[in-house]
Amino acid sequence: VVITEIGGTIGDIESQPFIEAVRQISLEEDPLDSLFIHVTLVPYLSGSGEHKSKPTQHSVKELRGLGVSPDIIVLRCDRPLDEGIFGKISLFCNVKRDCVIENLTLPDLYEAPLMLEREGLSDVVCRELGIDAPKPDLDEWGAMIDKSRKSRANKRSVRIGIVGKYTELHDAYLSVVEAVKHAGVECGTNVELSWFDSEQLETCAEEALADVDAVIVPGGFGERGVEGMIAAACFARKNAVPFLGICLGMQVAVIEFARNVAGLVNANSAEFDGTSPFKVIDFMSGQSDAIDKGGTLRLGAYPCIIESDTAMRRCYDAQEISERHRHRYEFSNEWRAHLQQAGLVISGTSPDGNLVEAVEVPDHPFYVGVQFHPEFKSRPNRPHPLFVGLVRAALERSQGGNE
């Protein structure tokens, strides 16, 4: 089953080519092999105390004018709908009554699958597509929702600072935010996020981050704001504040360690300063030629071997893992031995040992930098172990401070 979403509003010129594409697919395929689900907003007018179905009727009319007739209509609403609305939309939009589904706003987005199952969406979809499928087993999902409700009601909380260069648009870090929430549920605690523009932290990281229980420096590209990220990594290392550096976040942690611990005063990344005598982050061997010829990022899943007796091993409880990557620059092997001698722990590498995938600072509650993007594999019912490790360390710090 291929699920394709076309966003926007019916009538938008930007969506028309995609609407036309799915119209043609429905014509070319067997009628039982395609299904149109139209999601519409049903507004509530407080003045008259009623929901209005006219916007949905007009939307369906516009959609039909483009050659697409919805088989199922999903009604977005902020409060429960009266039965009369369902009958009216069924009658005037020419869909079966049980094909009109309520989609109510919920306190937790992850409750939506349970709500849609109660409304019968999956039964109707399978029936209309001729799929003979058993009832879904949502016990695990339901248990996760119960756990989430309990964690929200719990008075325990931790404050985690996200230090990045795109913080004006929080959705830029949506995967990281959700991964932190997943870990909070697993640890039974509320997670409060504080946002810090890394450009503003270059000279005031100590003061700005004083009240956080943990720091995350997520991925990014380009030189802007990097010195503020380095300052945040330095603050977390020196003050025993739990730290997770992701992709660029790992790289700035390596730069900070090289400058302030390993004695490489002008250490930097080739991405930011190609003239630095200590490029601790650089293209991997032979990569610069590939990039000159049009090569680009290291993308997709790669295996990683984890060293024993490390925070990484304690989090994953496994020797070999697979994680997703999206980056161009690597930890430079030229300075690998020097940084290790200064105390940096290389806790994860590629199977051949050539590529450094994870670094740690020893004798620290939690200070981990990873070249990959763990947030991409976190799920609400399967929180990522690195985020769980970070939140647990933050919780210990918070509780210790309260005591």
N, C-alpha and C positions, 0 to 999 in steps of 0.2 A: 504494500500500500504506500503510495507516494502522497504526502500531504503538502500542498503548496498554498502559501498564504499570499494574498495580494492586499497590501495595506492601502491606507488612504480612504477617501470618500468616493462613492460612486458618482461619476461625472467629472472627477479630476482628470485633466488632460494627461497628467503623468502616468496614470494607471491604464489608459486606454489600450496601449499595445499589449499589455499582459492580459487584460480582459479578453481581447481578441484572440490571443494565443490559447487560452483555456476554452474559449468557445469552439475553436477549431478542433481541439483535442476531443471535446465531447462529441463532436460530429464524426470524427474519424474512428473513435473507439465504440465498442459495444455499449448500448445504453446502461447496462448493469455495471459497467466498469468505470463510470465516472459519477461524481456526486458534487453538487454545489451547495455549500453551506454559507448563508449570508448572515453576517453579524451586524445588527443595527442597534442604535440607541433609542430607548423608549423614555422620553423625558417626562418628568412629573411636574405639574403646575401646582404650586402650593396655593395660589389664589383660588383655584376652582377645586383643589383637592382631588385631582384625577391624573392618570397617565394618558398620554396622547399617542395614538397609533398612526396619525397622518404622516409623520416623517418616514416611518417604515413603509407605508403604502407608496409614497412618492419614490423612495429609494428603490423598491422592487420594480416599480414602473420604469424607472430610468435604467435599471439593470436589464430588464427585458428588452428595452429599446436597443441595447447593445448585443442582443442575441443570447442572453444567458437567463435561464429561469431557475431560481433557487429551489432546491428540493427540501432544504431544512432552513428555518429561520431561527437564529439565536438572538434573544432579546436581552441587551445589556440594560440593567436598571439598578438604581440605588436602594429601592425598597420593593417588597413583594408586589407582584402584579395581580390584579383582579382577574377572575376567570373570564369575564367579558372581553378583556383585551386579547386573550388567546383565541377565543372564538372569532372575534372581529378580524384579526390578522390572518387566521386560517382561511376565513371566507373570502376576504377581499384581496389576499395575496396568492390565493389558489394553491395552498399547501395543506396536507393532511393535518388534522388537529394535533396528533402526537408528534408532528414534525415541527411544532412551534415550541422552542425550549427557552426556559427562563435562565438567565445568567446573572445572578445577583452579586452585587459588590460585597466582598467578604473582608474580615479584618486581616486575613492571611491569604496571600495569593495561592499558596500551596493547598488550600482547602478546596480550590475550584474543581479539581478532578473528582473529588467525592461528591460535591454538589451537582456536577453535571451527570454523574452516574445515577444519583438519586432522581434526576429529572428524566432519565432514560435516553440520553444522547447516544451512548454506545449501542444500545439495543436497536435504535432507529437506524443508525448508520449501517450496522451489519445487515439489517433487514433490507434496506434500500440497495445495498451493494451485493446482496445475495451471499453473504459470508456466514457460514455456519461456525460460530465461535462460542466457546463456553463463557460463562460469567467471569469477569476479571476478578482476580484475588487481590483485594485492596487492603488486606489486614495489616500488612507492613506499613503501607502509606498512612492508614488510619492511626496506627500506633505512633508514627512520627508526628502526626498532627496533634495528638494528645500530648506528646512530649513537648511540642512547640508551645502549646497553650500553657502548660505548667511552667515552662521557662519564662514566658512573658509575665506570668503572675508572680514569679520569684522575685524577691527584693534584691537578690544579688545582681550586681552589674559590674561590667568592666568597660573602661574607656580606651578605645583603640584609635590612634591617630593615623590617618592616611596622608602621606606626604607625596605629592605629585605635582606635575606641571599642568594638568588638565582639570584641576579640582573645581573650576567654575562650572563645569558640566559633569555632574556626579555620574551620569550614565556612562561616561567614558570608562569608569571603573566598576561597572555593574556586576561583572562576574566576580570580582574581588569582594565586593560588598555582600553578594549572596553567599559566597563561600564562607565569609566571616559569620554570617547569620546561621548557616548550617552548623558551624562549629559551636556557636553559642547554644543552640538547641541541644547538641550532643553533650555539652558540659553543664547544661541546666542553668544557664545564666543569661541575663540580658546583655546585649552588646550595644554600647553607645559609640557612635562614630564621630570623630572630630576631623575636620578637613583642614589641611594646611597647604597653602600654595608654596611650593619649594622655592620660588623666586624670592619670597619674603623671609626665608629662614636663614639666609647666608650669615647674618650677624646676630640673630636672636633665637637660635634653636633651643638653647638652654631654657630661656624664659617661656617660649611659646609651647614647648613640649613638656613642661614641668608637671602637668596634671594628668598625663596619659599613663595607662598601664601597659601599653605595648605600642610599637611603631611598625607600620607596613610601608615599604617603599615599592610601589608597583612598577610595571614596565613603562617604556616610553622611548622616544627617539629624539635625537638632537641635543645640542649643548644647553639650551635654555633651562634654567632652574636646577642644573646638575649640582652646582656648588651647595645649594640649599639641601639637596638630598644627601650629599656627603656630610654636611653638618649634622643632619638628623641621624645618620648612621653613627657618627662620632658620639653624639649625645647618648644614643642607646647603648653603645659599647662601653663607654666610660661610666655610665650610671646604672648598669645592670638592668636596663629596661628591655624586656623581651622584644625581639626584632625579627622581622621576616622581609628579606629582600627578594624581589621577583624579577628575573631577567635584568633589566637595567638596574633594579634595586640591588641585585647581587654584585653587579659590576661596580657600582658606587661604593659598596661595602669593601670590596677588594682595594679600590683606589684609596679609600680612607685608611684602611689598615696599612697599606704600603707607605703612605705619607707619614702617618703618626705613630706607627709601631715599628715598621721595618726600615725606617730611615731613608726612604726614597722620596725626598721632599717634594719634588716636582712630578711625582707619578700621576699618570692620567691615562685616558683611553685614546686610542688612535682616532676614534670618532670625534673627539673634542679637541685634541691637540696632537697633530701629526708630528710636531717637532719635539715633543717631550722625550727626554733621554730615558725615561722609565715608562714605557707603554706596557703597563701590566694587563691591559685589555687591548686586543689587537685582532686582526684577521688571523684565522687559523692558516697553517702552512698551505700555500698554493691557492688560497681563497681570493687574494687580491687580484690575481690574473683572471680568475673566473668572473669576478665582479666587473673588471674592465671590459670583459666580453659580454656583459649583460646578465651575469649571474646575480642572484639576490639572496634572500633569507634562507637560513636553515629552518625548514618548516616540517611540522608533523611529529609523529611519535618516534621517540628514540629510547633504546634501553639505557639503564643506568645501574652501575654496581655500587652498592652502599658499603662503606667501611663499618666494621664492627665497633662497638663501644663509642657510638656517636649519637647526637640528637636525632639525626636522620634515621639511624637504625632503630632507635627507640620509638620514633613516630610511626615508621612503616612496618616494623617488625618483619622485615624481609631483606634478603640480600640483593635481589635484583628487582627493579621496577621498570615501568615504561611511562614516560611523560611527554607531553606535547610542547613543542618549541616554536618560537617565532622571533628570530633574532639574526643579526649579521656578524656581530663581534663576539670573540671568545676570550676566556682567560688565557693569558700568554704563558706558554710553557717556558719561555726564556727566563721568567722571574719566578717560576714555580718553586724551585728549591730554596731560593732566597726568602720567599714569603713563608714557606714551611718552617725554615730555620728560625724565623722571627715569631713563630707560634701559630700561624694560621693553619687550621685543620682542613684538609681536602677530604670531604666525607663522601663524595659521589663522583664517579668518573664514567666515561664510556667503557664498554667491555674491554677494549684494547688498551685502556688507561691513558689514551692520548688527550681526550677532551675532558676538562674539568666541568662537572655538572652541578656541584654543590660545595659550599665552603661553610666553615663554622669558626667561631671564636671559643676557645676552651674556657672553662671556669666561669661560665656565664649562664644565667637561668635559661635563656633560649636566644641564640643569635645565629640565625641560619640564612644563607643566601643561596638561591637556586637559579640556574640558568634557564630553566623551563618555566612553564606557566601552570602551576598546580590548580589554580582556580578553574581552569577549563574542565577538570575532571571531578570537581566537587558536585555532589547531588544532595538534595535535602534529606534523603533517607540514607545517603552514604557520604557523610562529610569527609573532606579531604584530610588525611592525617596530619599534614603540616599546619593547617589552620587550627585543627583541634589542639595540636601541641602548643601553638602560639596562644590560643585563648586560655588553655589550662595554666600556662606560665603567667599570663596576665592576671588570671583569677587568684593565683597564689600570691602574686605581688600585691594585688588589691586587698586581699584578706589580711596579709601580713601588715600592710599599712594601716588597716582599720584597727588591728589589735594593738 
